[in-house]
Amino acid sequence: MDGGLPPSRMNSILLTWDVEEYDAPADFGAPALSDHGLGRGREIWQEWLDHTKEWECPGTAFCTARLAQGAPDLVRETGARGHEIASHGWSHRPQDELRLADSRILLRDISGQGVDGFRSPRLRRINKEEITRAGFRYDASLNPTWVPGRYDHRHEPRRPFQIGPLWEVPAAVLPGIRFPLFWASFHILPLMALCARVLQHDGLLCLYFHPWELSALPEREIPRWLTRRSQTERVHRMARLCRSLGRLGTFTPVGSYLGLGRQVTRP
C-alpha cells in the first residue's frame, strides 16, 4: 500500500545509521565492557561525525536514548549536519526495556527536532500498536528477507507501506530473490552494483549501517570478514559508496521522504 507516496518522492536514497552503545564485540563473543559500551560508543559517534564531515549525504540517525543522554552535544551536531534524529530505543542491551515513549521524548528535547521514527535494536519484533502509542509515525525495523535463525519476512512488502497510521519502511533487498543489502553486505560484496540494481527497479533504496563499522575494531573476536580491511580502507570505501550513490539519486532522511517534515520543537 505505497500509493500514498507521490511519484516525485521516488528515486531517493534513505541512508540510515544505528547510533548505539559499542556492544558489537560482545555479540561476537568478546567480554562485555564494564559500562556496556557507553564510553566507547560516544567516542565512535564523534569519530563518525569527523569521518563524514565532508560527505554530502544527509540521512537518519537512529540513536539509543542511553547513549544520547550522555552525549547531547553529539545529538545536536548530528542534527545540525542535516540528519534526522530518530529513536533506536532506550538501550541496545537485549535485556533492557525499550521505553519507547521515554526515548522519543528525550531525543526530541535534546535535538530540538520532532522525533517521528523508530528502529528496534537488532530489528527485534515490536508490537506496532506500542510503537504508535509511543508517538512514532514510522517504523524502520523490517528487513523483508530470511535470516536463518533470526526471522523470515519474505512475505512482507519490499516498499514502504502503512499499518493504520504507522508507516513501515523496509530495508533494501534485491527484487525477486530478496537478498538483503544490509550492513554486513557492505563488507563482503560489491554493494554498489546491488544498490544500482535496486534503484533501477524501485527508484528507492533504504540502507542501514552503524558508526562502529568505521571504527578501529581491535577486538580479536570480531570476524575476519569485518576486519580484513583497515579502518582507513573501510572509511574510504564508505565514502566511495556515498559518492557513487549520489550520482544515482538524492539522499533524503526517512521522515522527509514520507512527507512528515521535521518540526523544530525549541531553539
N, C-alpha and C positions, 0 to 999 in steps of 0.2 A: 504494500500500500504506500508506494512512494509518489503517488500522484500529487501530493501536496507540495512537492519541490518543483518550482518552475524551471524550465529549460535553461534560463540564464544563470542558474546556480550550478550547472554541470561543469565538467572539465576542471574540477577542483582537487587539490591535494590537501588532505587533512593529516598533517604531521603532528603526532601526539607523543608526549613523554610522560612516563610514570616516575614522579619525583618522590622518592621514598627512603626510608632508613636503609643503610647498607647491610642487608642480611643475605644477599645473594650467595656469598661463600658458604654460609651455614646450610643453604639449600643443597649445596654440593658436598656436604659432609664436614666442613670446617667447624671448629668450635665457635659458638656464638660469642660475639663481642659483649663486654660487660655492660655496655649501655644499649645493647641490641642494635648497634649500628647508627645511633643518633648523631654522634660527633662526626664520624666519617661520612655519614650521609650529607651533613651540612658542607663539609669540605668538597665533596664530589659535586654538589649543587653549584658551588662557587666556581669550580673548575669548568663545569659545563657552560656556565654563563661566559666565562673567559674564552672557551673554545669557540663558541657560537657567536661571538660579538659582531663579527663581520658578515655573518650569514644572513641573507635576506629571505627568511623562511618562517614567518610568524605562524605559530601553531597553538596547541593547547597543552598546558602543563597540569596533569592530574597529580595533586600534591596530597600527601598524608598530613592530617592536621597536627599530628605529634611533631613531625619534622618542621612544619611551618611555624608552629608555636615558638620554637627555639630559633627561628631564622626569619623574623618578619621583614628584615631588610632585603633578603633574597626574594621573598614573595613579591615585594613591591618592585624590585629591579626586574624580575621576570615579567610582571605586568607592564612595566614601562617599556620593555623591549617589543611590545605588541602581542605578547602571548596571552591567550585566555587562561584564567585561573579556574581550575575545576577540582573536584574532590576525588581523592583516592582512599576515602575512609579515614578513620581517626588514626589507625596504626596499621603497619604492614604485617604485624605478627598474627599468625592464623588463629591463635587462641584468644585474641583481644576482640572486644565488641567493636562493631564498626562505627557506632554513634553517628549515624548518617546526618541527622539534623545539626548536631553539635559541630561536625566537621564543616558543613556548609556555612554555618553562621560565623565560625572562627575565620575561615578563609575569606569570607565576604568582608568582615570587619578589618582584617589586616590589609587586604588588597585594595579595598575601595571599589571593587567590581561586584556586580551581581554574579553569583555563582550558580550556574544552571546545570552543569554537567557532573556526572559521577562515573567512575570506573572502579569496580570492586578489586581488591587486592588478589592477585593470582587468578583473576577472572572467575572467582568463585560465584556460584549462583545465589542471587539475592531476590527475594520476593519483589516483584515490580510495584506492588501497591505500597510497600515500605519505602521504596525509592521516591515515589510520587508524594507520599505523605511528608517526607523529609524536605520537600520543596524543590526537588530537582525536576528539570524539564527534559533532560535526555540522559540515556544510559549508554555507555560505550564499553560494556563488559562482554559483548558477544563476539566469539570467534567462530564463524559458521563453517566449521570443519570437524574432522575427527582427530582427536589427540588420544592415542591409546592409553588407557589407564586414568584419563582425566575427564574427558567429556566427548560426546558425539552430537554435534549440532549441524550435521549435514542437511537436515530438513529445514533449517531456518533460512529466511531470505538473505541474500548477499548485499542488498542495498538498504539504506535507511527506511524504516517503517515505523508505524505508530501502534502502541498498545494503549488504548484510551488516550489520555493526554500526553503520555510519555513517548518521546522519540527513542527508538533503538538505532544505534549507529554501529553496524558490524565492522570488524577489522577486515582488511582486504584478503581475499582468497582468489585463486585463479578460477575463471569460469569453467564449468564442466567438472574437472577433477577436484576442484576445491582445495588445491594445495595452498597452505597458509603462507602469507607474506608477512609473518610476524617477526619479532625482533631477532630470533635465532637464525632466520633465513639470511639476514644481513651478513652474518659471519661465515656462512658455509656455501652460499650460492651467489651467482651473478645477479643480484637482486634487481638491478636497473632494468635488465631485459624483461623480467617478470612484471615489474611495475608498469613498463611501457605497454605490455600486453593488456593489463587490466585497464589502464587509462584509455587505450584504444577501444576496448569493448564497452566500458561503462562511463567513461568521462569523469570518473570519481575514483579516488584512491585514499584509503584510510590506513595509515601505518602507525605502529606504536613501538617505541624504544624506551630505554632507561638511561639516564645520565651516567650510571655506573659502568655501562658498556664502553664508555670513552675514558675510563679511569685506568689506573696502573694495573690493577688485578694481580697483585703479587702472591696471593694465596695458592699454594701448591694443589689444593683440592679442586680448583677451578679447571674444567676440562680443556684439553689442548685446542679444541675447535674454537674456543673463545680467546685463547691467549697466543695462538700461533702467530698473530700479528702484534707488533708492539703497540703501545698506547698511541704513539705518534702516527703510525700507519692506520690505526682504526679511526682516529680523528680525521685524517686526510681522506680516508675512504668515505666517511660520512659526509664530509664537505663536498666531495665529488658527486655523491648521490644527490645531495640537495641542489647543486648547480645543474645537474642533468635534468632532474625533475622540474626545476624552474623553467626549463625551455619547453616543457610539455604541458604545463598547466600553471595554475595560480595557487599559492599556499594560502589557506584560509582556515582560521580557527573553527572548530566544530560548531560552536554556537552561532557564529556569523553565517556559516553555510546553511544552517537550519533557519536562519532569519530571526534568531532570538535576540540579537544585539547584546551589548554589554553595558548595562546601566551603571553609571558611577553612583555609588551609594554615599560617598563623602569626599571631601577634598583630599 
